[in-house]
Amino acid sequence: MPDQPLYVLAMLCLSVLICEYLVRTTFLKHLSTALLVILFVALLANLGIVPSASQGSVVYNGIFAYLAPLSIFFLLLDVNLASVRRAGKPMLILFGVGIIGTVVGVLTGMYLIDGPAQFGDLYPAISGMFVGTYTGGSVNFNAVAIHYNMMEEGVLYAGMTAVDNIITALWMVVTLLVPTLFRRGLKKAPTLAAAQVVEEEHSERDKELVSVFSLSILLSLGLFSLLISNLLAEWLATMGITIPSILILTTIALLLAQIPAFHQLPGGHVLGLFSVYLFLAVIGAYCEFAALSQIGDLAWRLLVLVLTIVLMHGLFTFGAAAVGKLDWDVAAVASQANIGGSSSALALAKSLNRMDLYLPGILVGALGNGVGTYLGFLIAGWLA
Protein backbone atom coordinates (compact mmCIF):
# COMPACT_ATOMS: atom_id res chain seq x y z
CA MET A 1 0.00 0.00 0.00
CA PRO A 2 2.78 2.56 0.75
CA ASP A 3 3.66 2.59 -2.95
CA GLN A 4 0.12 3.40 -4.11
CA PRO A 5 0.12 6.93 -5.67
CA LEU A 6 -3.20 7.92 -4.08
CA TYR A 7 -1.98 6.79 -0.66
CA VAL A 8 1.30 8.70 -1.05
CA LEU A 9 -0.45 11.90 -2.12
CA ALA A 10 -2.99 11.57 0.70
CA MET A 11 -0.20 11.14 3.27
CA LEU A 12 1.67 14.17 1.96
CA CYS A 13 -1.47 16.32 2.21
CA LEU A 14 -2.18 14.96 5.70
CA SER A 15 1.39 15.76 6.72
CA VAL A 16 0.96 19.38 5.65
CA LEU A 17 -2.26 19.54 7.68
CA ILE A 18 -0.63 18.10 10.80
CA CYS A 19 2.40 20.37 10.58
CA GLU A 20 0.32 23.50 9.99
CA TYR A 21 -1.84 22.58 13.00
CA LEU A 22 1.21 22.01 15.20
CA VAL A 23 2.77 25.34 14.19
CA ARG A 24 -0.48 27.17 14.92
CA THR A 25 -1.36 25.55 18.25
CA THR A 26 1.74 24.18 20.01
CA PHE A 27 5.21 25.20 21.14
CA LEU A 28 6.38 24.24 17.65
CA LYS A 29 5.10 27.61 16.47
CA HIS A 30 8.70 28.76 16.83
CA LEU A 31 9.51 26.51 13.86
CA SER A 32 8.23 27.30 10.40
CA THR A 33 5.70 25.01 8.74
CA ALA A 34 8.20 24.56 5.92
CA LEU A 35 10.92 23.10 8.16
CA LEU A 36 8.47 21.01 10.19
CA VAL A 37 7.01 19.46 7.03
CA ILE A 38 10.48 18.37 5.92
CA LEU A 39 11.29 16.82 9.31
CA PHE A 40 7.89 15.15 9.72
CA VAL A 41 7.84 13.49 6.29
CA ALA A 42 11.49 12.51 6.70
CA LEU A 43 10.43 10.59 9.81
CA LEU A 44 7.56 8.95 7.94
CA ALA A 45 9.84 7.92 5.07
CA ASN A 46 12.44 6.41 7.37
CA LEU A 47 9.75 4.47 9.24
CA GLY A 48 8.51 3.09 5.93
CA ILE A 49 5.13 4.83 6.17
CA VAL A 50 5.73 6.64 2.87
CA PRO A 51 8.26 5.73 0.15
CA SER A 52 11.83 6.92 0.64
CA ALA A 53 14.12 8.37 -2.00
CA SER A 54 15.57 4.98 -2.90
CA GLN A 55 12.06 3.54 -3.37
CA GLY A 56 10.74 6.55 -5.27
CA SER A 57 7.19 7.32 -6.37
CA VAL A 58 5.44 8.70 -9.44
CA VAL A 59 3.86 11.22 -7.06
CA TYR A 60 7.28 12.60 -6.14
CA ASN A 61 8.24 12.89 -9.81
CA GLY A 62 4.99 14.68 -10.61
CA ILE A 63 5.40 17.17 -7.77
CA PHE A 64 8.95 17.98 -8.85
CA ALA A 65 8.00 18.32 -12.51
CA TYR A 66 4.71 20.20 -12.24
CA LEU A 67 3.63 21.31 -8.77
CA ALA A 68 6.95 22.83 -7.68
CA PRO A 69 7.21 25.22 -10.68
CA LEU A 70 3.51 26.05 -10.36
CA SER A 71 4.05 27.08 -6.74
CA ILE A 72 6.59 29.65 -7.94
CA PHE A 73 4.14 30.91 -10.55
CA PHE A 74 1.24 31.34 -8.11
CA LEU A 75 3.30 33.12 -5.46
CA LEU A 76 4.82 35.53 -7.98
CA LEU A 77 1.36 36.73 -9.01
CA ASP A 78 1.51 38.71 -5.74
CA VAL A 79 4.35 40.89 -7.05
CA ASN A 80 3.12 44.26 -8.31
CA LEU A 81 6.32 46.01 -9.41
CA ALA A 82 4.56 49.30 -10.19
CA SER A 83 3.78 49.82 -6.50
CA VAL A 84 7.39 49.34 -5.36
CA ARG A 85 8.18 53.05 -5.80
CA ARG A 86 5.87 53.69 -2.84
CA ALA A 87 8.49 52.11 -0.58
CA GLY A 88 10.55 55.30 -0.71
CA LYS A 89 14.15 55.97 -1.73
CA PRO A 90 15.86 55.18 1.61
CA MET A 91 14.18 51.78 1.83
CA LEU A 92 14.95 50.94 -1.80
CA ILE A 93 18.57 52.08 -1.50
CA LEU A 94 19.18 50.04 1.66
CA PHE A 95 17.41 47.05 0.14
CA GLY A 96 19.68 47.27 -2.92
CA VAL A 97 22.79 47.63 -0.75
CA GLY A 98 21.62 44.57 1.18
CA ILE A 99 21.46 42.56 -2.04
CA ILE A 100 25.06 43.53 -2.84
CA GLY A 101 26.03 42.47 0.68
CA THR A 102 24.32 39.12 0.15
CA VAL A 103 26.22 38.44 -3.08
CA VAL A 104 29.54 39.43 -1.49
CA GLY A 105 28.66 37.27 1.52
CA VAL A 106 27.97 34.19 -0.61
CA LEU A 107 31.25 34.58 -2.50
CA THR A 108 33.19 35.24 0.73
CA GLY A 109 31.54 32.35 2.57
CA MET A 110 32.23 29.92 -0.26
CA TYR A 111 35.86 31.05 -0.28
CA LEU A 112 36.20 30.49 3.47
CA ILE A 113 34.86 26.93 3.36
CA ASP A 114 36.35 26.12 -0.06
CA GLY A 115 32.92 25.65 -1.62
CA PRO A 116 34.06 24.12 -4.94
CA ALA A 117 35.93 21.36 -3.10
CA GLN A 118 33.19 20.76 -0.51
CA PHE A 119 30.15 20.81 -2.77
CA GLY A 120 31.66 19.77 -6.09
CA ASP A 121 29.26 20.12 -9.01
CA LEU A 122 26.59 21.46 -6.63
CA TYR A 123 28.69 24.53 -5.77
CA PRO A 124 27.14 26.90 -8.38
CA ALA A 125 23.57 25.78 -7.58
CA ILE A 126 24.01 26.20 -3.81
CA SER A 127 25.56 29.62 -4.31
CA GLY A 128 22.65 30.70 -6.50
CA MET A 129 20.09 29.32 -4.04
CA PHE A 130 21.51 31.30 -1.11
CA VAL A 131 21.84 34.48 -3.20
CA GLY A 132 18.19 34.05 -4.19
CA THR A 133 16.79 33.31 -0.75
CA TYR A 134 18.66 36.20 0.92
CA THR A 135 17.52 38.60 -1.79
CA GLY A 136 13.83 38.19 -1.02
CA GLY A 137 12.80 34.84 0.40
CA SER A 138 12.46 31.10 -0.12
CA VAL A 139 10.51 31.38 -3.39
CA ASN A 140 13.83 32.16 -5.09
CA PHE A 141 15.61 29.39 -3.15
CA ASN A 142 13.18 26.78 -4.53
CA ALA A 143 13.19 28.19 -8.07
CA VAL A 144 16.95 27.73 -8.44
CA ALA A 145 16.81 24.34 -6.70
CA ILE A 146 14.18 23.04 -9.13
CA HIS A 147 16.29 23.78 -12.19
CA TYR A 148 19.44 22.17 -10.75
CA ASN A 149 17.55 19.14 -9.36
CA MET A 150 18.79 19.94 -5.87
CA MET A 151 15.70 18.25 -4.41
CA GLU A 152 17.33 14.92 -5.23
CA GLU A 153 20.02 15.77 -2.68
CA GLY A 154 17.53 15.24 0.14
CA VAL A 155 19.86 15.26 3.14
CA LEU A 156 21.90 18.22 1.93
CA TYR A 157 18.76 20.15 0.96
CA ALA A 158 17.23 19.55 4.38
CA GLY A 159 20.48 20.64 6.05
CA MET A 160 20.50 23.85 4.02
CA THR A 161 16.87 24.52 4.95
CA ALA A 162 17.51 23.87 8.65
CA VAL A 163 20.54 26.19 8.78
CA ASP A 164 18.63 28.82 6.82
CA ASN A 165 15.73 28.71 9.29
CA ILE A 166 18.01 28.93 12.33
CA ILE A 167 20.01 31.89 11.05
CA THR A 168 16.90 33.66 9.75
CA ALA A 169 15.36 33.41 13.22
CA LEU A 170 18.54 34.73 14.83
CA TRP A 171 18.67 37.58 12.32
CA MET A 172 15.22 38.68 13.42
CA VAL A 173 16.67 39.16 16.91
CA VAL A 174 19.60 41.12 15.48
CA THR A 175 17.37 43.44 13.47
CA LEU A 176 15.29 44.04 16.58
CA LEU A 177 18.33 44.92 18.68
CA VAL A 178 20.30 47.10 16.25
CA PRO A 179 17.71 49.92 15.94
CA THR A 180 17.23 49.91 19.72
CA LEU A 181 20.94 50.24 20.37
CA PHE A 182 21.88 52.69 17.64
CA ARG A 183 18.72 54.61 16.82
CA ARG A 184 19.29 58.35 16.29
CA GLY A 185 16.84 61.22 16.33
CA LEU A 186 13.08 61.14 16.32
CA LYS A 187 11.03 58.54 14.58
CA LYS A 188 8.70 59.60 11.85
CA ALA A 189 5.12 59.67 13.02
CA PRO A 190 3.39 56.41 12.13
CA THR A 191 0.48 56.74 9.76
CA LEU A 192 -2.03 54.67 11.73
CA ALA A 193 -4.87 54.55 9.21
CA ALA A 194 -2.65 53.55 6.28
CA ALA A 195 -0.82 50.98 8.39
CA GLN A 196 -4.07 49.37 9.49
CA VAL A 197 -5.19 49.06 5.87
CA VAL A 198 -1.90 47.40 4.89
CA GLU A 199 -2.03 45.02 7.81
CA GLU A 200 -5.61 44.05 7.02
CA GLU A 201 -4.76 43.47 3.34
CA HIS A 202 -1.75 41.34 4.25
CA SER A 203 -3.79 39.31 6.71
CA GLU A 204 -6.52 38.76 4.14
CA ARG A 205 -4.03 37.23 1.71
CA ASP A 206 -3.54 34.34 4.15
CA LYS A 207 -7.32 33.84 4.53
CA GLU A 208 -8.50 34.62 1.01
CA LEU A 209 -11.60 32.84 -0.26
CA VAL A 210 -11.23 30.88 -3.48
CA SER A 211 -14.14 30.70 -5.93
CA VAL A 212 -14.51 28.15 -8.73
CA PHE A 213 -14.11 31.03 -11.19
CA SER A 214 -10.81 32.33 -9.76
CA LEU A 215 -9.49 28.81 -9.22
CA SER A 216 -10.21 27.95 -12.85
CA ILE A 217 -8.39 31.04 -14.08
CA LEU A 218 -5.38 30.45 -11.81
CA LEU A 219 -4.97 26.80 -12.75
CA SER A 220 -5.46 27.48 -16.46
CA LEU A 221 -2.94 30.31 -16.37
CA GLY A 222 -0.45 28.29 -14.40
CA LEU A 223 -0.66 25.12 -16.48
CA PHE A 224 -0.55 26.91 -19.84
CA SER A 225 2.34 29.11 -18.64
CA LEU A 226 4.27 26.04 -17.51
CA LEU A 227 3.62 24.33 -20.85
CA ILE A 228 4.74 27.41 -22.80
CA SER A 229 7.85 27.77 -20.62
CA ASN A 230 8.90 24.16 -21.20
CA LEU A 231 8.26 24.30 -24.95
CA LEU A 232 10.05 27.63 -25.30
CA ALA A 233 13.06 26.38 -23.32
CA GLU A 234 13.25 23.29 -25.56
CA TRP A 235 12.97 25.39 -28.73
CA LEU A 236 15.68 27.79 -27.58
CA ALA A 237 17.91 24.81 -26.71
CA THR A 238 17.70 23.59 -30.32
CA MET A 239 19.07 27.01 -31.33
CA GLY A 240 21.96 26.71 -28.90
CA ILE A 241 20.43 29.09 -26.34
CA THR A 242 20.13 27.65 -22.85
CA ILE A 243 17.56 29.38 -20.67
CA PRO A 244 16.03 27.51 -17.71
CA SER A 245 12.30 26.95 -18.17
CA ILE A 246 11.72 28.08 -14.57
CA LEU A 247 13.25 31.44 -15.47
CA ILE A 248 10.86 31.78 -18.41
CA LEU A 249 7.98 30.83 -16.11
CA THR A 250 9.12 33.45 -13.59
CA THR A 251 9.10 36.11 -16.31
CA ILE A 252 5.62 35.15 -17.48
CA ALA A 253 4.32 35.24 -13.89
CA LEU A 254 5.82 38.67 -13.25
CA LEU A 255 4.36 40.05 -16.49
CA LEU A 256 0.90 38.71 -15.62
CA ALA A 257 1.22 40.06 -12.06
CA GLN A 258 1.38 43.60 -13.46
CA ILE A 259 -2.14 43.19 -14.87
CA PRO A 260 -4.64 44.09 -12.10
CA ALA A 261 -7.15 41.44 -13.19
CA PHE A 262 -4.59 38.68 -12.56
CA HIS A 263 -2.76 40.29 -9.63
CA GLN A 264 -5.99 40.63 -7.66
CA LEU A 265 -7.27 37.10 -8.26
CA PRO A 266 -8.01 35.51 -4.88
CA GLY A 267 -6.47 32.12 -4.21
CA GLY A 268 -3.04 32.42 -5.79
CA HIS A 269 -1.22 32.90 -2.50
CA VAL A 270 -2.95 29.94 -0.84
CA LEU A 271 -2.42 27.68 -3.87
CA GLY A 272 1.24 28.66 -4.05
CA LEU A 273 1.87 28.15 -0.35
CA PHE A 274 0.21 24.74 -0.24
CA SER A 275 2.13 23.66 -3.34
CA VAL A 276 5.39 24.74 -1.71
CA TYR A 277 4.59 22.68 1.37
CA LEU A 278 3.92 19.58 -0.76
CA PHE A 279 7.20 20.17 -2.57
CA LEU A 280 9.04 20.39 0.78
CA ALA A 281 7.25 17.26 1.98
CA VAL A 282 8.84 15.35 -0.88
CA ILE A 283 12.20 16.87 0.07
CA GLY A 284 11.62 15.33 3.49
CA ALA A 285 10.94 11.94 1.91
CA TYR A 286 14.34 12.19 0.24
CA CYS A 287 16.06 12.52 3.63
CA GLU A 288 17.10 9.00 4.49
CA PHE A 289 18.58 8.92 7.98
CA ALA A 290 20.98 6.20 6.88
CA ALA A 291 22.48 8.76 4.50
CA LEU A 292 22.99 11.40 7.18
CA SER A 293 26.63 10.40 7.47
CA GLN A 294 27.05 11.70 3.92
CA ILE A 295 26.64 15.29 5.09
CA GLY A 296 29.26 14.93 7.85
CA ASP A 297 31.43 18.02 8.11
CA LEU A 298 29.23 19.83 5.61
CA ALA A 299 26.88 20.67 8.50
CA TRP A 300 29.23 23.11 10.19
CA ARG A 301 30.49 24.35 6.83
CA LEU A 302 26.92 25.24 5.88
CA LEU A 303 26.62 27.07 9.19
CA VAL A 304 29.80 29.04 8.52
CA LEU A 305 28.60 29.82 4.99
CA VAL A 306 25.19 31.14 6.05
CA LEU A 307 26.62 33.07 9.01
CA THR A 308 29.11 34.73 6.67
CA ILE A 309 26.34 35.65 4.22
CA VAL A 310 24.06 37.32 6.77
CA LEU A 311 26.92 39.05 8.61
CA MET A 312 28.28 40.49 5.37
CA HIS A 313 24.76 41.49 4.38
CA GLY A 314 24.30 43.19 7.75
CA LEU A 315 27.63 44.98 7.49
CA PHE A 316 26.67 46.43 4.11
CA THR A 317 23.10 47.36 5.08
CA PHE A 318 23.71 48.88 8.50
CA GLY A 319 27.02 50.32 7.37
CA ALA A 320 25.23 52.19 4.59
CA ALA A 321 22.66 53.41 7.10
CA ALA A 322 25.43 54.70 9.37
CA VAL A 323 27.35 56.42 6.57
CA GLY A 324 24.20 57.96 5.08
CA LYS A 325 22.76 58.79 8.52
CA LEU A 326 19.58 56.98 7.58
CA ASP A 327 16.86 55.70 9.90
CA TRP A 328 18.01 52.54 11.68
CA ASP A 329 14.48 51.17 11.68
CA VAL A 330 14.31 51.52 7.90
CA ALA A 331 17.61 49.66 7.59
CA ALA A 332 16.37 46.86 9.83
CA VAL A 333 13.12 46.40 7.91
CA ALA A 334 14.97 46.50 4.56
CA SER A 335 17.35 43.84 5.87
CA GLN A 336 14.49 41.61 6.95
CA ALA A 337 12.86 42.03 3.55
CA ASN A 338 16.10 40.66 2.06
CA ILE A 339 16.66 37.81 4.49
CA GLY A 340 13.12 36.69 5.28
CA GLY A 341 10.84 38.29 2.69
CA SER A 342 7.68 40.36 3.06
CA SER A 343 6.24 38.52 6.05
CA SER A 344 9.41 38.92 8.12
CA ALA A 345 9.66 42.59 7.20
CA LEU A 346 6.06 43.16 8.29
CA ALA A 347 6.60 41.28 11.56
CA LEU A 348 9.68 43.39 12.32
CA ALA A 349 7.91 46.65 11.52
CA LYS A 350 5.17 45.62 13.96
CA SER A 351 7.73 44.75 16.65
CA LEU A 352 9.46 48.12 16.20
CA ASN A 353 6.08 49.85 16.39
CA ARG A 354 6.77 51.49 13.03
CA MET A 355 3.41 51.28 11.33
CA ASP A 356 4.63 53.63 8.62
CA LEU A 357 7.08 50.92 7.53
CA TYR A 358 4.47 48.18 7.04
CA LEU A 359 3.84 48.94 3.38
CA PRO A 360 7.47 49.72 2.39
CA GLY A 361 8.63 46.44 3.98
CA ILE A 362 6.02 44.41 2.13
CA LEU A 363 6.77 46.14 -1.16
CA VAL A 364 10.54 45.65 -1.13
CA GLY A 365 10.00 42.05 -0.02
CA ALA A 366 7.83 41.58 -3.10
CA LEU A 367 10.56 43.19 -5.19
CA GLY A 368 13.02 40.66 -3.75
CA ASN A 369 10.73 37.82 -4.80
CA GLY A 370 10.75 39.28 -8.30
CA VAL A 371 14.48 39.81 -8.79
CA GLY A 372 15.93 37.11 -6.53
CA THR A 373 15.39 34.26 -8.98
CA TYR A 374 17.15 36.13 -11.79
CA LEU A 375 20.05 37.03 -9.53
CA GLY A 376 20.31 33.48 -8.22
CA PHE A 377 20.56 32.07 -11.74
CA LEU A 378 23.02 34.79 -12.71
CA ILE A 379 25.40 33.87 -9.90
CA ALA A 380 24.95 30.13 -10.46
CA GLY A 381 25.63 30.51 -14.17
CA TRP A 382 28.67 32.71 -13.54
CA LEU A 383 30.21 30.18 -11.11
CA ALA A 384 29.44 27.13 -13.27
Disulfide bonds with the S-S distance in Angstrom:
none
